[in-house]
Amino acid sequence: MKRVLRFLRDEQGTETVEWAIMVGLIAVAAIGLVLLIGGHVTRAFTGLETGMQSIP
């Protein structure tokens, strides 16, 4: 029982877990942003390519 209480009171390593969660959330947000913007960028470059091909 003492080990369980000591484990619950021990805060060593909690900061590492908090940082890991923050980094994970930032990574998920960055991936989502890339997926969201990726289609728009592809369409923009496709339009530029089409426009440049029509120039003699």
C-alpha distance matrix in Angstrom:
0.0 3.8 5.4 5.2 6.4 8.7 9.9 10.8 12.6 14.3 17.8 19.4 21.3 21.6 25.2 25.9 24.8 26.9 29.9 29.5 29.6 32.6 34.4 33.9 35.3 38.2 38.9 39.0 41.3 43.6 43.9 44.7 47.3 48.9 49.1 50.5 53.1 54.0 56.3 58.2 58.7 60.0 62.4 63.7 64.4 66.0 68.3 69.2 70.0 72.2 74.0 74.6 76.0 78.6 80.0 83.0
3.8 0.0 3.8 5.4 5.2 6.0 8.5 9.9 10.6 12.1 15.8 17.2 19.6 20.2 23.6 24.5 23.8 25.9 28.7 28.7 29.1 31.9 33.7 33.5 35.1 37.7 38.6 39.0 41.2 43.3 43.9 44.8 47.2 48.8 49.3 50.8 53.1 54.0 56.5 58.3 58.7 60.0 62.6 63.6 64.3 66.1 68.3 69.0 69.9 72.3 73.9 74.4 76.0 78.6 79.8 82.8
5.4 3.8 0.0 3.8 5.5 5.0 6.0 8.6 9.9 10.3 14.0 14.8 16.8 17.8 21.3 21.7 21.1 23.5 26.1 25.8 26.5 29.4 30.9 30.7 32.5 35.1 35.7 36.2 38.6 40.5 41.0 42.1 44.5 46.0 46.5 48.1 50.4 51.2 53.7 55.5 55.8 57.1 59.7 60.8 61.3 63.1 65.5 66.1 66.9 69.3 71.0 71.4 72.9 75.6 76.8 79.7
5.2 5.4 3.8 0.0 3.8 5.4 5.0 6.2 8.7 9.9 13.1 14.6 16.2 16.4 20.1 20.8 19.5 21.7 24.6 24.3 24.4 27.5 29.2 28.7 30.2 33.1 33.8 34.0 36.3 38.5 38.9 39.7 42.3 43.9 44.2 45.6 48.1 49.0 51.4 53.2 53.7 55.0 57.5 58.6 59.4 61.0 63.3 64.1 64.9 67.2 68.9 69.5 71.0 73.6 74.9 77.9
6.4 5.2 5.5 3.8 0.0 3.8 5.4 5.1 6.2 8.5 11.8 14.0 16.2 16.0 19.5 20.8 19.8 21.5 24.6 24.8 24.8 27.5 29.6 29.4 30.6 33.4 34.5 34.7 36.7 39.0 39.7 40.5 42.8 44.6 45.2 46.4 48.7 49.8 52.3 53.9 54.4 55.9 58.3 59.3 60.2 62.0 64.1 64.9 65.9 68.2 69.7 70.3 72.0 74.5 75.7 78.8
8.7 6.0 5.0 5.4 3.8 0.0 3.8 5.5 5.2 6.0 9.8 11.3 13.9 14.4 17.7 18.9 18.5 20.4 23.1 23.4 24.0 26.5 28.3 28.6 30.1 32.5 33.6 34.2 36.2 38.2 39.1 40.1 42.3 43.9 44.7 46.1 48.2 49.3 51.9 53.5 53.7 55.3 57.9 58.7 59.4 61.4 63.5 64.0 65.0 67.5 68.9 69.4 71.1 73.7 74.7 77.8
9.9 8.5 6.0 5.0 5.4 3.8 0.0 3.8 5.5 5.2 8.4 9.6 11.4 11.9 15.4 16.1 15.4 17.6 20.3 20.3 20.8 23.6 25.2 25.2 26.8 29.4 30.2 30.8 33.0 34.9 35.6 36.7 39.0 40.6 41.3 42.7 44.9 45.9 48.5 50.1 50.4 51.9 54.5 55.4 56.0 57.9 60.1 60.7 61.6 64.0 65.6 66.1 67.7 70.3 71.4 74.4
10.8 9.9 8.6 6.2 5.1 5.5 3.8 0.0 3.8 5.6 7.8 10.4 12.0 11.2 14.8 16.2 14.9 16.5 19.6 19.9 19.8 22.4 24.6 24.5 25.6 28.3 29.5 29.8 31.7 33.9 34.8 35.5 37.7 39.6 40.3 41.4 43.7 44.9 47.4 48.9 49.4 51.0 53.4 54.3 55.2 57.1 59.1 59.8 60.9 63.2 64.7 65.3 67.0 69.5 70.7 73.8
12.6 10.6 9.9 8.7 6.2 5.2 5.5 3.8 0.0 3.8 6.2 9.1 11.7 11.1 14.2 16.1 15.6 16.7 19.7 20.6 20.8 22.9 25.2 25.6 26.6 29.0 30.5 31.1 32.7 34.9 36.1 36.9 38.8 40.8 41.7 42.7 44.8 46.1 48.8 50.1 50.4 52.3 54.7 55.3 56.2 58.3 60.2 60.8 62.0 64.4 65.7 66.3 68.1 70.6 71.6 74.7
14.3 12.1 10.3 9.9 8.5 6.0 5.2 5.6 3.8 0.0 3.8 5.6 8.5 8.8 11.8 13.4 13.4 15.0 17.5 18.4 19.1 21.2 23.1 23.8 25.2 27.3 28.6 29.6 31.3 33.1 34.4 35.5 37.4 39.1 40.2 41.4 43.3 44.5 47.3 48.6 48.7 50.5 53.1 53.7 54.4 56.6 58.6 59.0 60.1 62.6 63.9 64.3 66.2 68.7 69.6 72.7
17.8 15.8 14.0 13.1 11.8 9.8 8.4 7.8 6.2 3.8 0.0 3.8 6.2 5.6 8.2 10.3 10.6 11.6 14.1 15.4 16.2 17.9 19.9 20.9 22.1 24.0 25.6 26.7 28.2 30.0 31.4 32.6 34.2 36.0 37.3 38.4 40.2 41.5 44.3 45.5 45.6 47.5 50.0 50.5 51.2 53.5 55.4 55.7 56.9 59.5 60.7 61.1 63.0 65.6 66.4 69.5
19.4 17.2 14.8 14.6 14.0 11.3 9.6 10.4 9.1 5.6 3.8 0.0 3.8 5.7 7.5 8.6 9.9 11.6 13.2 14.4 16.0 17.6 19.0 20.2 22.0 23.5 24.8 26.3 28.0 29.3 30.7 32.3 33.9 35.3 36.8 38.2 39.8 40.8 43.8 45.1 44.8 46.7 49.4 49.8 50.3 52.6 54.7 54.8 55.9 58.6 59.8 60.0 61.9 64.6 65.3 68.2
21.3 19.6 16.8 16.2 16.2 13.9 11.4 12.0 11.7 8.5 6.2 3.8 0.0 3.8 5.4 5.2 6.5 8.8 10.1 10.8 12.7 14.5 15.5 16.7 18.7 20.2 21.2 22.8 24.7 25.9 27.2 28.9 30.5 31.8 33.2 34.8 36.3 37.2 40.3 41.6 41.4 43.1 45.9 46.3 46.7 49.0 51.2 51.3 52.3 55.0 56.3 56.5 58.3 61.0 61.8 64.7
21.6 20.2 17.8 16.4 16.0 14.4 11.9 11.2 11.1 8.8 5.6 5.7 3.8 0.0 3.8 5.3 5.1 6.2 8.7 9.8 10.6 12.4 14.3 15.3 16.7 18.5 19.9 21.2 22.7 24.4 25.8 27.1 28.7 30.4 31.7 32.9 34.7 35.9 38.8 40.0 40.0 41.9 44.5 44.9 45.6 47.9 49.8 50.2 51.3 53.9 55.1 55.5 57.4 60.0 60.8 63.9
25.2 23.6 21.3 20.1 19.5 17.7 15.4 14.8 14.2 11.8 8.2 7.5 5.4 3.8 0.0 3.8 5.4 5.0 6.2 8.6 9.9 10.6 12.3 14.1 15.4 16.5 18.3 20.0 21.1 22.5 24.3 25.8 26.9 28.6 30.3 31.5 32.8 34.1 37.2 38.2 38.0 40.0 42.7 42.8 43.5 46.0 47.8 47.9 49.2 51.9 52.9 53.2 55.3 57.8 58.5 61.5
25.9 24.5 21.7 20.8 20.8 18.9 16.1 16.2 16.1 13.4 10.3 8.6 5.2 5.3 3.8 0.0 3.8 5.4 5.1 6.1 8.6 9.9 10.5 12.2 14.3 15.3 16.3 18.3 20.0 20.9 22.4 24.3 25.6 26.9 28.6 30.1 31.4 32.3 35.5 36.7 36.3 38.2 41.0 41.3 41.7 44.1 46.2 46.2 47.3 50.0 51.2 51.4 53.3 56.0 56.7 59.6
24.8 23.8 21.1 19.5 19.8 18.5 15.4 14.9 15.6 13.4 10.6 9.9 6.5 5.1 5.4 3.8 0.0 3.8 5.4 5.0 6.2 8.6 9.9 10.4 12.3 14.3 15.2 16.5 18.4 19.9 21.0 22.5 24.3 25.7 27.0 28.4 30.2 31.2 34.1 35.5 35.4 37.1 39.8 40.4 41.0 43.1 45.3 45.6 46.7 49.2 50.6 50.9 52.7 55.4 56.3 59.3
26.9 25.9 23.5 21.7 21.5 20.4 17.6 16.5 16.7 15.0 11.6 11.6 8.8 6.2 5.0 5.4 3.8 0.0 3.8 5.4 5.2 6.3 8.7 9.9 10.7 12.4 14.2 15.4 16.6 18.4 20.1 21.2 22.6 24.5 25.9 26.9 28.6 30.0 32.9 33.9 34.0 36.0 38.5 38.9 39.7 42.0 43.8 44.2 45.5 48.0 49.1 49.6 51.6 54.1 54.9 58.1
29.9 28.7 26.1 24.6 24.6 23.1 20.3 19.6 19.7 17.5 14.1 13.2 10.1 8.7 6.2 5.1 5.4 3.8 0.0 3.8 5.4 5.1 6.1 8.5 9.9 10.5 12.2 14.2 15.3 16.3 18.3 19.9 20.9 22.5 24.3 25.5 26.8 28.0 31.1 32.1 31.8 33.8 36.5 36.7 37.3 39.8 41.7 41.8 43.0 45.7 46.8 47.0 49.1 51.6 52.3 55.4
29.5 28.7 25.8 24.3 24.8 23.4 20.3 19.9 20.6 18.4 15.4 14.4 10.8 9.8 8.6 6.1 5.0 5.4 3.8 0.0 3.8 5.5 5.2 6.0 8.6 9.9 10.4 12.2 14.2 15.2 16.4 18.2 19.9 21.0 22.5 24.2 25.7 26.5 29.5 30.9 30.7 32.4 35.2 35.7 36.1 38.3 40.5 40.8 41.7 44.4 45.7 46.0 47.8 50.5 51.4 54.4
29.6 29.1 26.5 24.4 24.8 24.0 20.8 19.8 20.8 19.1 16.2 16.0 12.7 10.6 9.9 8.6 6.2 5.2 5.4 3.8 0.0 3.8 5.5 5.0 6.2 8.6 9.8 10.5 12.3 14.2 15.4 16.5 18.3 20.0 21.1 22.4 24.3 25.4 28.2 29.5 29.7 31.5 34.0 34.7 35.5 37.6 39.5 40.1 41.3 43.6 45.0 45.6 47.4 49.9 50.9 54.1
32.6 31.9 29.4 27.5 27.5 26.5 23.6 22.4 22.9 21.2 17.9 17.6 14.5 12.4 10.6 9.9 8.6 6.3 5.1 5.5 3.8 0.0 3.8 5.4 5.1 6.2 8.6 9.9 10.6 12.2 14.3 15.3 16.4 18.4 20.0 20.9 22.4 23.9 26.8 27.7 27.8 29.9 32.3 32.6 33.5 35.9 37.6 38.0 39.4 41.9 42.9 43.5 45.6 47.9 48.8 52.0
34.4 33.7 30.9 29.2 29.6 28.3 25.2 24.6 25.2 23.1 19.9 19.0 15.5 14.3 12.3 10.5 9.9 8.7 6.1 5.2 5.5 3.8 0.0 3.8 5.5 5.1 6.1 8.6 9.9 10.4 12.2 14.1 15.2 16.4 18.3 19.8 20.9 21.9 25.1 26.2 25.9 27.8 30.5 30.8 31.4 33.7 35.7 35.9 37.1 39.7 40.9 41.2 43.2 45.7 46.5 49.6
33.9 33.5 30.7 28.7 29.4 28.6 25.2 24.5 25.6 23.8 20.9 20.2 16.7 15.3 14.1 12.2 10.4 9.9 8.5 6.0 5.0 5.4 3.8 0.0 3.8 5.5 5.1 6.2 8.6 9.9 10.6 12.3 14.2 15.4 16.6 18.2 20.0 20.8 23.7 25.2 25.2 26.8 29.4 30.2 30.8 32.8 35.0 35.5 36.5 38.9 40.4 40.9 42.6 45.2 46.3 49.4
35.3 35.1 32.5 30.2 30.6 30.1 26.8 25.6 26.6 25.2 22.1 22.0 18.7 16.7 15.4 14.3 12.3 10.7 9.9 8.6 6.2 5.1 5.5 3.8 0.0 3.8 5.4 5.1 6.1 8.6 9.9 10.5 12.2 14.3 15.4 16.3 18.2 19.6 22.3 23.5 23.9 25.8 28.1 28.7 29.8 31.8 33.6 34.4 35.7 37.9 39.2 40.0 41.8 44.1 45.3 48.5
38.2 37.7 35.1 33.1 33.4 32.5 29.4 28.3 29.0 27.3 24.0 23.5 20.2 18.5 16.5 15.3 14.3 12.4 10.5 9.9 8.6 6.2 5.1 5.5 3.8 0.0 3.8 5.5 5.1 6.1 8.6 9.8 10.4 12.3 14.2 15.1 16.3 17.8 20.8 21.6 21.6 23.8 26.2 26.5 27.4 29.7 31.5 31.8 33.2 35.7 36.8 37.4 39.4 41.7 42.7 45.9
38.9 38.6 35.7 33.8 34.5 33.6 30.2 29.5 30.5 28.6 25.6 24.8 21.2 19.9 18.3 16.3 15.2 14.2 12.2 10.4 9.8 8.6 6.1 5.1 5.4 3.8 0.0 3.8 5.4 5.1 6.2 8.5 9.8 10.6 12.3 14.1 15.4 16.0 19.2 20.6 20.3 22.0 24.7 25.3 25.8 28.0 30.1 30.5 31.5 34.0 35.4 35.9 37.6 40.2 41.2 44.3
39.0 39.0 36.2 34.0 34.7 34.2 30.8 29.8 31.1 29.6 26.7 26.3 22.8 21.2 20.0 18.3 16.5 15.4 14.2 12.2 10.5 9.9 8.6 6.2 5.1 5.5 3.8 0.0 3.8 5.5 5.2 6.1 8.6 10.0 10.6 12.1 14.2 15.1 17.7 19.4 19.8 21.2 23.7 24.7 25.6 27.3 29.4 30.3 31.3 33.5 35.0 35.8 37.5 39.8 41.2 44.4
41.3 41.2 38.6 36.3 36.7 36.2 33.0 31.7 32.7 31.3 28.2 28.0 24.7 22.7 21.1 20.0 18.4 16.6 15.3 14.2 12.3 10.6 9.9 8.6 6.1 5.1 5.4 3.8 0.0 3.8 5.5 5.1 6.1 8.7 9.9 10.4 12.1 13.8 16.4 17.4 17.9 20.0 22.1 22.7 24.0 26.0 27.6 28.5 29.9 32.0 33.2 34.2 36.1 38.2 39.5 42.8
43.6 43.3 40.5 38.5 39.0 38.2 34.9 33.9 34.9 33.1 30.0 29.3 25.9 24.4 22.5 20.9 19.9 18.4 16.3 15.2 14.2 12.2 10.4 9.9 8.6 6.1 5.1 5.5 3.8 0.0 3.8 5.4 5.1 6.2 8.6 9.8 10.5 11.7 14.9 15.8 15.6 17.7 20.2 20.5 21.4 23.6 25.5 25.9 27.2 29.6 30.8 31.5 33.4 35.8 36.8 40.0
43.9 43.9 41.0 38.9 39.7 39.1 35.6 34.8 36.1 34.4 31.4 30.7 27.2 25.8 24.3 22.4 21.0 20.1 18.3 16.4 15.4 14.3 12.2 10.6 9.9 8.6 6.2 5.2 5.5 3.8 0.0 3.8 5.4 5.1 6.2 8.5 10.0 10.2 13.2 14.9 14.9 16.2 18.9 19.9 20.5 22.3 24.5 25.3 26.2 28.4 30.1 30.8 32.3 34.8 36.1 39.3
44.7 44.8 42.1 39.7 40.5 40.1 36.7 35.5 36.9 35.5 32.6 32.3 28.9 27.1 25.8 24.3 22.5 21.2 19.9 18.2 16.5 15.3 14.1 12.3 10.5 9.8 8.5 6.1 5.1 5.4 3.8 0.0 3.8 5.5 5.1 6.1 8.6 9.7 11.9 13.5 14.4 15.9 17.9 19.1 20.4 21.9 23.8 25.0 26.2 28.0 29.6 30.7 32.3 34.5 36.0 39.3
47.3 47.2 44.5 42.3 42.8 42.3 39.0 37.7 38.8 37.4 34.2 33.9 30.5 28.7 26.9 25.6 24.3 22.6 20.9 19.9 18.3 16.4 15.2 14.2 12.2 10.4 9.8 8.6 6.1 5.1 5.4 3.8 0.0 3.8 5.4 5.0 6.0 8.1 10.7 11.3 11.9 14.1 16.1 16.6 18.1 20.1 21.6 22.5 24.0 26.0 27.2 28.3 30.2 32.2 33.5 36.9
48.9 48.8 46.0 43.9 44.6 43.9 40.6 39.6 40.8 39.1 36.0 35.3 31.8 30.4 28.6 26.9 25.7 24.5 22.5 21.0 20.0 18.4 16.4 15.4 14.3 12.3 10.6 10.0 8.7 6.2 5.1 5.5 3.8 0.0 3.8 5.4 5.3 5.5 8.9 10.1 9.8 11.5 14.1 14.8 15.6 17.6 19.6 20.3 21.4 23.6 25.1 25.9 27.6 29.9 31.2 34.4
49.1 49.3 46.5 44.2 45.2 44.7 41.3 40.3 41.7 40.2 37.3 36.8 33.2 31.7 30.3 28.6 27.0 25.9 24.3 22.5 21.1 20.0 18.3 16.6 15.4 14.2 12.3 10.6 9.9 8.6 6.2 5.1 5.4 3.8 0.0 3.8 5.7 5.2 7.2 9.5 10.3 11.1 13.3 14.9 15.9 17.1 19.2 20.6 21.5 23.3 25.1 26.2 27.6 29.8 31.5 34.7
50.5 50.8 48.1 45.6 46.4 46.1 42.7 41.4 42.7 41.4 38.4 38.2 34.8 32.9 31.5 30.1 28.4 26.9 25.5 24.2 22.4 20.9 19.8 18.2 16.3 15.1 14.1 12.1 10.4 9.8 8.5 6.1 5.0 5.4 3.8 0.0 3.8 5.7 6.6 7.8 9.6 11.1 12.4 13.8 15.6 16.9 18.3 19.9 21.4 22.8 24.2 25.8 27.4 29.2 30.9 34.3
53.1 53.1 50.4 48.1 48.7 48.2 44.9 43.7 44.8 43.3 40.2 39.8 36.3 34.7 32.8 31.4 30.2 28.6 26.8 25.7 24.3 22.4 20.9 20.0 18.2 16.3 15.4 14.2 12.1 10.5 10.0 8.6 6.0 5.3 5.7 3.8 0.0 3.8 5.6 5.3 6.3 8.7 10.2 10.7 12.5 14.4 15.6 16.8 18.5 20.2 21.3 22.7 24.6 26.4 27.8 31.3
54.0 54.0 51.2 49.0 49.8 49.3 45.9 44.9 46.1 44.5 41.5 40.8 37.2 35.9 34.1 32.3 31.2 30.0 28.0 26.5 25.4 23.9 21.9 20.8 19.6 17.8 16.0 15.1 13.8 11.7 10.2 9.7 8.1 5.5 5.2 5.7 3.8 0.0 3.8 5.5 5.2 6.2 8.7 10.0 10.8 12.3 14.3 15.5 16.5 18.4 20.0 21.1 22.6 24.8 26.4 29.6
56.3 56.5 53.7 51.4 52.3 51.9 48.5 47.4 48.8 47.3 44.3 43.8 40.3 38.8 37.2 35.5 34.1 32.9 31.1 29.5 28.2 26.8 25.1 23.7 22.3 20.8 19.2 17.7 16.4 14.9 13.2 11.9 10.7 8.9 7.2 6.6 5.6 3.8 0.0 3.8 5.5 5.1 6.2 8.6 10.1 10.5 12.4 14.3 15.3 16.5 18.4 20.0 21.2 23.0 25.0 28.3
58.2 58.3 55.5 53.2 53.9 53.5 50.1 48.9 50.1 48.6 45.5 45.1 41.6 40.0 38.2 36.7 35.5 33.9 32.1 30.9 29.5 27.7 26.2 25.2 23.5 21.6 20.6 19.4 17.4 15.8 14.9 13.5 11.3 10.1 9.5 7.8 5.3 5.5 3.8 0.0 3.8 5.5 5.2 6.2 8.8 9.9 10.6 12.4 14.3 15.4 16.6 18.4 20.1 21.6 23.3 26.9
58.7 58.7 55.8 53.7 54.4 53.7 50.4 49.4 50.4 48.7 45.6 44.8 41.4 40.0 38.0 36.3 35.4 34.0 31.8 30.7 29.7 27.8 25.9 25.2 23.9 21.6 20.3 19.8 17.9 15.6 14.9 14.4 11.9 9.8 10.3 9.6 6.3 5.2 5.5 3.8 0.0 3.8 5.5 5.0 6.2 8.5 9.9 10.6 12.2 14.2 15.3 16.4 18.4 20.3 21.6 25.0
60.0 60.0 57.1 55.0 55.9 55.3 51.9 51.0 52.3 50.5 47.5 46.7 43.1 41.9 40.0 38.2 37.1 36.0 33.8 32.4 31.5 29.9 27.8 26.8 25.8 23.8 22.0 21.2 20.0 17.7 16.2 15.9 14.1 11.5 11.1 11.1 8.7 6.2 5.1 5.5 3.8 0.0 3.8 5.5 5.3 6.1 8.6 9.9 10.5 12.3 14.2 15.3 16.5 18.7 20.5 23.7
62.4 62.6 59.7 57.5 58.3 57.9 54.5 53.4 54.7 53.1 50.0 49.4 45.9 44.5 42.7 41.0 39.8 38.5 36.5 35.2 34.0 32.3 30.5 29.4 28.1 26.2 24.7 23.7 22.1 20.2 18.9 17.9 16.1 14.1 13.3 12.4 10.2 8.7 6.2 5.2 5.5 3.8 0.0 3.8 5.5 5.0 6.1 8.6 9.8 10.5 12.2 14.2 15.4 16.9 19.0 22.4
63.7 63.6 60.8 58.6 59.3 58.7 55.4 54.3 55.3 53.7 50.5 49.8 46.3 44.9 42.8 41.3 40.4 38.9 36.7 35.7 34.7 32.6 30.8 30.2 28.7 26.5 25.3 24.7 22.7 20.5 19.9 19.1 16.6 14.8 14.9 13.8 10.7 10.0 8.6 6.2 5.0 5.5 3.8 0.0 3.8 5.4 5.2 6.3 8.7 10.0 10.6 12.3 14.4 15.8 17.2 20.8
64.4 64.3 61.3 59.4 60.2 59.4 56.0 55.2 56.2 54.4 51.2 50.3 46.7 45.6 43.5 41.7 41.0 39.7 37.3 36.1 35.5 33.5 31.4 30.8 29.8 27.4 25.8 25.6 24.0 21.4 20.5 20.4 18.1 15.6 15.9 15.6 12.5 10.8 10.1 8.8 6.2 5.3 5.5 3.8 0.0 3.8 5.3 4.9 6.0 8.5 9.7 10.3 12.2 14.4 15.6 18.9
66.0 66.1 63.1 61.0 62.0 61.4 57.9 57.1 58.3 56.6 53.5 52.6 49.0 47.9 46.0 44.1 43.1 42.0 39.8 38.3 37.6 35.9 33.7 32.8 31.8 29.7 28.0 27.3 26.0 23.6 22.3 21.9 20.1 17.6 17.1 16.9 14.4 12.3 10.5 9.9 8.5 6.1 5.0 5.4 3.8 0.0 3.8 5.4 5.1 6.2 8.6 9.9 10.6 12.7 14.8 17.9
68.3 68.3 65.5 63.3 64.1 63.5 60.1 59.1 60.2 58.6 55.4 54.7 51.2 49.8 47.8 46.2 45.3 43.8 41.7 40.5 39.5 37.6 35.7 35.0 33.6 31.5 30.1 29.4 27.6 25.5 24.5 23.8 21.6 19.6 19.2 18.3 15.6 14.3 12.4 10.6 9.9 8.6 6.1 5.2 5.3 3.8 0.0 3.8 5.4 5.1 6.1 8.6 10.0 11.0 13.0 16.5
69.2 69.0 66.1 64.1 64.9 64.0 60.7 59.8 60.8 59.0 55.7 54.8 51.3 50.2 47.9 46.2 45.6 44.2 41.8 40.8 40.1 38.0 35.9 35.5 34.4 31.8 30.5 30.3 28.5 25.9 25.3 25.0 22.5 20.3 20.6 19.9 16.8 15.5 14.3 12.4 10.6 9.9 8.6 6.3 4.9 5.4 3.8 0.0 3.8 5.4 5.0 6.1 8.6 10.1 11.1 14.6
70.0 69.9 66.9 64.9 65.9 65.0 61.6 60.9 62.0 60.1 56.9 55.9 52.3 51.3 49.2 47.3 46.7 45.5 43.0 41.7 41.3 39.4 37.1 36.5 35.7 33.2 31.5 31.3 29.9 27.2 26.2 26.2 24.0 21.4 21.5 21.4 18.5 16.5 15.3 14.3 12.2 10.5 9.8 8.7 6.0 5.1 5.4 3.8 0.0 3.8 5.4 5.2 6.2 8.8 10.3 13.2
72.2 72.3 69.3 67.2 68.2 67.5 64.0 63.2 64.4 62.6 59.5 58.6 55.0 53.9 51.9 50.0 49.2 48.0 45.7 44.4 43.6 41.9 39.7 38.9 37.9 35.7 34.0 33.5 32.0 29.6 28.4 28.0 26.0 23.6 23.3 22.8 20.2 18.4 16.5 15.4 14.2 12.3 10.5 10.0 8.5 6.2 5.1 5.4 3.8 0.0 3.8 5.5 5.2 6.6 9.2 12.3
74.0 73.9 71.0 68.9 69.7 68.9 65.6 64.7 65.7 63.9 60.7 59.8 56.3 55.1 52.9 51.2 50.6 49.1 46.8 45.7 45.0 42.9 40.9 40.4 39.2 36.8 35.4 35.0 33.2 30.8 30.1 29.6 27.2 25.1 25.1 24.2 21.3 20.0 18.4 16.6 15.3 14.2 12.2 10.6 9.7 8.6 6.1 5.0 5.4 3.8 0.0 3.8 5.5 5.4 7.0 10.6
74.6 74.4 71.4 69.5 70.3 69.4 66.1 65.3 66.3 64.3 61.1 60.0 56.5 55.5 53.2 51.4 50.9 49.6 47.0 46.0 45.6 43.5 41.2 40.9 40.0 37.4 35.9 35.8 34.2 31.5 30.8 30.7 28.3 25.9 26.2 25.8 22.7 21.1 20.0 18.4 16.4 15.3 14.2 12.3 10.3 9.9 8.6 6.1 5.2 5.5 3.8 0.0 3.8 5.4 5.4 8.6
76.0 76.0 72.9 71.0 72.0 71.1 67.7 67.0 68.1 66.2 63.0 61.9 58.3 57.4 55.3 53.3 52.7 51.6 49.1 47.8 47.4 45.6 43.2 42.6 41.8 39.4 37.6 37.5 36.1 33.4 32.3 32.3 30.2 27.6 27.6 27.4 24.6 22.6 21.2 20.1 18.4 16.5 15.4 14.4 12.2 10.6 10.0 8.6 6.2 5.2 5.5 3.8 0.0 3.8 5.5 7.6
78.6 78.6 75.6 73.6 74.5 73.7 70.3 69.5 70.6 68.7 65.6 64.6 61.0 60.0 57.8 56.0 55.4 54.1 51.6 50.5 49.9 47.9 45.7 45.2 44.1 41.7 40.2 39.8 38.2 35.8 34.8 34.5 32.2 29.9 29.8 29.2 26.4 24.8 23.0 21.6 20.3 18.7 16.9 15.8 14.4 12.7 11.0 10.1 8.8 6.6 5.4 5.4 3.8 0.0 3.8 6.3
80.0 79.8 76.8 74.9 75.7 74.7 71.4 70.7 71.6 69.6 66.4 65.3 61.8 60.8 58.5 56.7 56.3 54.9 52.3 51.4 50.9 48.8 46.5 46.3 45.3 42.7 41.2 41.2 39.5 36.8 36.1 36.0 33.5 31.2 31.5 30.9 27.8 26.4 25.0 23.3 21.6 20.5 19.0 17.2 15.6 14.8 13.0 11.1 10.3 9.2 7.0 5.4 5.5 3.8 0.0 3.8
83.0 82.8 79.7 77.9 78.8 77.8 74.4 73.8 74.7 72.7 69.5 68.2 64.7 63.9 61.5 59.6 59.3 58.1 55.4 54.4 54.1 52.0 49.6 49.4 48.5 45.9 44.3 44.4 42.8 40.0 39.3 39.3 36.9 34.4 34.7 34.3 31.3 29.6 28.3 26.9 25.0 23.7 22.4 20.8 18.9 17.9 16.5 14.6 13.2 12.3 10.6 8.6 7.6 6.3 3.8 0.0
